[in-house]
Amino acid sequence: MVKQLGKSLVVLTAVFFVLVSLLSFTASQEKPEPISLNNLAQKIVAGEISEVVVDYNVLEIISRDDRSFVASKEADADFVSLMRNYGVPAEALQAVNLEVKDNTTKELVIGALTTIVLPLLLLAGLMFMLTRRAVGNANQAFSFGRANIHLFTNFKDRITFKDVAGAKEAKQELEEVVDFLKNPKKFLDLGAKIPRGVLLMGPPGSGKTLLARAVAGEAGVPFFHMSASEFVEMFVGVGASRTRDAFQTAKKAAPSILFIDEIDAVGRERGAGLGGGHDEREQTLNQILVEMDGFERNTNVIVLAATNRPDILDPALLRPGRFDRRIVLDLPDISEREEILRLHAKEKPVGPDIDFRKIAVRTPGFSGADLANVMNEAAILAARNNKKIISQENVYDSIEKVLLGPERRSKIVSDKEKRVTAFHEAGHALVSVGVKNSDPVHKISIISRGRAGGYTLKLPTEDQRLKTKEQFLADLAVLLAGFVAEKQIFGDVSTGASSDLKTASEIARKLVTRFGMSDKLGPIVFGDTEELIFLGREISAEKNYSEKVAALIDDEVKEFVLRAKKAAEKILKTNDKALAKIAEALLKEETIEQEAFYRLVKPFNLKPISV
């Protein structure tokens, strides 16, 4: 009804404007020459006027030579009496064809349009807008508590487990869930119960959402998905209402899967807030707990959730009966990285020189999303250079771009700064070779990338889950090598070493307080690392040791740093010629790859030392 009213109003408005336009057009179609009443009287006396049409207060005049004139008079003045007042004799007036128009109808139409119809149209338009807003608010009020749940229907871009590289154990766990939904009898005959919930845990970019999409593609059952942040609103009770609606929708479509992304948005531990435990988020969490517990045993609905912060989730959410199965997604190892790279290269024209194993070696710590970004950036670089295929060099450049940012070749650097940067990076590279337990150097460059004026890329030959004290000390020596090289060559230091010093200090402090690698203080963890969820890390930091111990910690941190600094000084002083050789090569070439670097240092026969 509202729609029909709106259409009628639109039609009436259009008719109104058409009528007004026609009247205006007919009135302004002819443009005769204006004359005064005195001139008109003179022309009538001279016998030049053949016809006069009186239209209310307008006189339309036609001369005997077919010329048109127009004059105006007072609305209530009689034309004949008016002309006689101007001295026009009766004989002259009789020779003129006089016509008086009846304007009653025209005046009534215009008056009605301007005084009645237009206000009514405006009033009707206002009523329509108010009615529409009221209906919209009513619909919003009724639907406010409904969940913005999405049903997966995009089968064109269907993803299956075959499209997910790596994560073998995770896929196996989820395959069992999918198999249960497809063939529940196989499990029920053995007395197995359906898992209530599956929680995907892992760092950002590890493939949690991708696996959920793969489950949707494999299951062949209704797959509902929404973000946990969509549950919570500023109004009390809305989150709980949307939770009930989401679970009710999934139950009606059973067997089905309900996927909640970033569940930590509502699943954080209760009772940790500043204002107590009765906020809207906690009420939403309580409703999720109730709904998961309230599932009947024969209801084939599985809740699938993802988070990168499992440490802050409420314990009640993680107990058996709610999220029975927890799947951890780690960062891919070297073999998995190679597999992921090959997967993302399928739709891209890669050159014959591409070695995915070497690329995987250069990308330790990269997530699946990072690797996808690497291949995409490589394709963009190839297109920028007007290439038809992606080369190994394009991929290497994209890795550095992802790690450090784009090259800034246009940045103007003075010769002095360039020389300082060259010796700084040469110091890093030389000490990497000169200490035991250090990772090999893959590339050195004095071209600015991101915030770095230059960089030395050193990467492990294999994935490391554990790291020893000797390896940490080697890292400290390499970090401090740039600082030491600047002081040794120029007798001064620059701000270029600030990032290195910060990282070295953090590592040294962790050796003492977190890893128990201090001989003086022993295998003890100092400082409460538990953070309050709402207060933040800085406020919640708690020092659980005395001032005396704090002083000892500071001394030990300093000792580790100075120990690494002495090792770097020894290597650089003993091999000053090698340092100069590397720096000069950097000033000339700007970039040195792994093979070229090791050819430079080979003649010097460096013997690695322990830190």
Secondary structure, DSSP 8 states (H G I E B T S, - for coil): -HHHHHHHHHHHHHHHHHHHHHHHHHHHS---EE--HHHHHHHHHTT-EEEEEEETTEEEEEETTS-EEEEE--TT--HHHHHHHTT--HHHHHTSEEEE---HHHHHHHHHIIIIIHHHHHHHHHHHHHHHHHHHHHHHHHHTTS---EE----TT---GGG--S-HHHHHHHHHHHHHHH-HHHHHTTT----SEEEEE-STTSSHHHHHHHHHHHH-S-EEEEEGGGT--SSTTHHHHHHHHHHHHHHHT-SEEEEEESTHHHHB-TT-STT-S-SHHHHHHHHHHHHHHS--TT--EEEEEEES-GGGB-HHHHSTTTS-EEEE-----HHHHHHHHHHHTTTS-B-TT--HHHHHHT-TT--HHHHHHHHHHHHHHHHHTT-SSB-HHHHHHHHHHHHH--B-TTS---HHHHHHHHHHHHHHHHHHHHBTT---EEEEE-S-BTTBSSEEEE--SS--S---HHHHHHHHHHHHHHHHHHHHHHSS--GGGHHHHHHHHHHHHHHHHTS---TTT-S---SB----TTT-HHHH-B--S-HHHHHHHHHHHHHHHHHHHHHHHHHHHHTHHHHHHHHHHHHHHSEEEHHHHHHHHGGG----B--
